[in-house]
Amino acid sequence: MKKSKKLEDFRSAVFAELQRIKDEVRSQGKSIIDLGIGSPDRPPAPHVYHALQEAIENLGNYGYPSSKGTGELRETITWWYKKRFNVDLDPESEVLVLMGSQDGLGHLPLCFLDPGDIALIPDPGYPVYKAGVALAGGTVYPMPLRKENRFLPDFDSIPADIAGRAKMMILNYPNNPVAAVADLDFFEKVVRFAVKHEIVVIHDLAYSELAFDGYRPPSFLQVPGAKNIGVELHSVSKTYNMAGCRLGFIAGSEEAIEALARIKSNIDYGVFLPVQQAGIAALRGPQDIIDQNVAIYKARRDLLVNGLAEIGWIVDKPKATMFVWAKLPEGYSSSEIFSEEVLRKTGVVMVPGVAFGKEGEGYVRIALVQDASFITEAVRRIKQEFCFE
């Protein structure tokens, strides 16, 4: 069976190899502490799953849902956006409900790219960015994210001919995998650059509510003119511990929203109605779950970073996300070799940075998705097998 060449861009060989080694280690009887995949390990708030239960019992909720999302949910999203970011949105034309933010990230390139068109993509970056461009037949131009530039892209380093030919750009702050953050001054530069070169901006804001130490991530759409040239995606899944429900949304440019809605109307019928009801309950109901999430992830972050420091592995504390982007200890240069060695010796899973792009070499991503007791045990195992001092 002859398969499409596009498939080569849909799953990193690094992730596949990591899974193979994990299965092998598990088969040898070693327990696994998986700090790899970034999936929330906590349940949603009671009022959210009660809303889901109630909606499931309504037998009228089992027909095809609109691919745009219910009017009630879109109204709720505009209310939430105004409350959270002081950004005004039209629920009819500037908001679209998604099957998780990845739904939009994977399909938006189909709206703007023809074969050979250029997309500016962060490197390292979340794998769906590159996969979506490949699906559309576009060409990726990587924007390096490096520590010396606070893991922000340097627009001045993009060649003029590339900037002039680029059709779209994807950004992600707070960032996965590097856990970096950006301020409104940066987004103002983004808008100026995008307007100058007629580039559509797609900002992935999945971790807007998962921030620490008093930091509050801004919205790209807060910048004047941003709504004319870009969109922003949010993840109800990550914010409210509803990853399996697959619920997110996109807001911003009416033209971009219409284009994505047209794509989606041809390939799906939207999110299951009870899940949308749960989303409304999450956004409008008590927000204690966010405070709890922040406190728990912060405690895990401190436990991990401080524990690693005690054994000589010094890594930065992130201001946001559920990840730690850890520079390899002295004496190691290959993230794949290091992560495999850690996995085989300790059973602790961390993702080699190169899985997210060439610029990820020299780092590993550690997800804070296990209870504090497992974080402590992971540090203990690493300390037992390695000496970094």
C-alpha positions, -999 to +999 in steps of 0.1 A: +000+000+000+016+033-011+011+059+015+012+097+013+046+114+019+027+138+042+025+110+068+062+115+074+055+148+091+026+136+113+045+118+140+080+124+152+103+093+150+116+105+184+081+100+200+077+066+184+112+055+197+104+069+232+072+048+233+091+017+222+117+021+249+090+028+275+072-005+266+105-024+267+114-010+302+079-018+315+081-053+301+112-058+322+092-052+354+104-016+361+077+008+371+073+039+350+069+075+362+056+092+330+065+128+329+062+129+291+027+136+278+012+169+289-022+156+299-038+170+331-040+143+358-066+160+379-104+157+374-127+186+364-146+204+391-178+188+404-202+214+389-186+207+355-191+169+354-225+173+370-235+196+341-221+169+317-241+142+335-273+162+333-268+170+296-261+134+288-295+124+303-313+148+279-321+126+249-325+157+227-287+161+228-278+132+206-283+148+172-256+163+150-243+195+167-235+226+146-199+229+136-199+265+149-209+255+184-241+265+202-250+301+205-250+298+243-214+286+244-203+313+219-220+340+241-203+325+271-169+327+254-173+363+245-184+371+281-153+352+294-130+370+270-143+404+280-139+395+317-105+380+314-088+402+288-111+432+283-114+422+246-148+426+228-158+399+204-189+392+182-202+358+192-217+353+157-186+361+136-155+362+158-158+330+178-158+293+168-160+263+191-134+236+185-128+199+193-098+211+214-074+238+203-055+212+183-085+209+160-080+246+149-042+244+149-043+214+125-069+228+101-061+266+100-032+261+075-058+246+050-074+280+051-044+301+042-017+280+025-015+266-010+012+241-019+046+257-015+034+287+005+055+296+035+045+294+072+066+308+100+067+282+127+085+282+161+114+258+166+111+241+190+073+239+187+043+218+193+043+191+166+008+199+152+021+232+139+044+215+114+019+187+107-008+212+099+014+230+074+024+197+058-013+187+055-019+219+036+011+213+014+029+244+027+065+250+035+078+255+071+103+282+078+115+277+113+118+306+137+145+296+163+135+300+200+167+305+220+174+313+256+196+343+247+165+359+232+141+347+260+128+320+237+111+347+215+115+347+177+138+373+163+118+389+134+148+409+123+167+377+115+140+365+090+152+372+055+132+399+037+123+375+008+110+349+033+090+375+052+075+388+020+064+353+009+051+341+042+014+337+045+010+328+081+028+326+114+021+305+145+031+317+180+025+301+214+029+320+247+030+307+274+050+282+253+050+245+250+076+230+251+100+257+263+076+272+290+086+308+280+063+338+283+057+370+263+044+404+271+023+429+252+054+447+240+063+416+221+028+412+207+029+448+195+060+439+175+042+408+161+013+430+149+036+455+132+056+427+115+024+409+104+008+441+090+039+450+072+042+416+055+005+407+053+009+376+074-020+359+093-010+354+130-022+323+148-016+325+186-019+294+206-029+305+241-037+271+256-020+278+289-034+313+296-047+303+330-018+281+342+007+307+354+027+312+386+042+337+410+017+365+402+022+364+364-009+368+343-005+359+306-019+386+282-039+380+251-025+388+217-059+402+208-054+430+234-031+447+210-049+473+188-052+459+152-045+423+163-081+412+156-077+424+120-048+401+112-050+372+136-067+347+158-061+331+192-069+296+204-078+285+239-080+251+255-109+244+279-093+209+281-061+222+298-077+250+319-105+230+334-090+194+334-112+183+305-086+169+281-106+138+271-137+160+264-120+177+235-132+213+238-115+245+229-123+277+209-108+302+186-114+340+186-104+369+165-104+378+128-139+375+113-123+365+080-102+338+095-131+324+116-153+322+085-126+304+066-121+278+094-158+274+098-161+266+061-134+239+064-150+224+095-185+224+080-171+200+053-153+176+077-172+175+110-204+183+128-189+200+159-186+191+196-210+167+214-237+190+229-232+177+265-195+186+263-205+221+252-228+223+282-200+212+305-178+240+289-204+266+297-205+254+333-167+255+334-164+291+320-193+306+339-191+286+372-168+289+402-132+293+392-117+276+422-104+248+400-080+272+383-066+284+416-062+248+427-045+238+395-021+267+397-012+259+434-007+222+426+014+226+395+035+253+412+042+230+441+052+202+417+074+227+398+092+237+429+095+201+441+111+191+408+133+221+402+146+223+438+150+185+440+171+185+408+192+214+421+201+194+452+217+167+429+235+192+408+211+196+378+202+233+377+171+242+356+150+273+353+117+277+371+090+285+345+064+312+351+037+293+333+025+260+317+026+225+331+062+219+318+098+224+328+122+230+299+155+216+313+189+222+298+209+189+299+233+184+327+270+190+321+286+163+301+255+155+280+248+169+245+222+146+230+187+149+244+178+116+229+207+097+245+202+114+278+164+108+280+169+071+270+195+066+296+173+082+323+143+060+312+163+028+311+180+034+345+152+050+364+119+044+346+113+082+345+100+094+312+109+128+299+107+140+262+140+148+244+139+184+232+148+174+196+114+159+193+100+194+190+126+206+165+163+211+158+166+240+183+153+217+210+186+198+211+203+201+244+171+201+264+144+178+277+108+186+285+095+174+318+057+174+323+043+182+358+015+157+354+021+133+383+013+137+420+039+152+443+048+118+456+058+106+421+078+138+415+097+131+447+103+095+437+114+105+402+141+128+417+151+101+442+156+076+414+176+100+393+198+109+423+204+072+429+216+065+393+233+098+383+258+122+397+257+157+381+279+176+407 
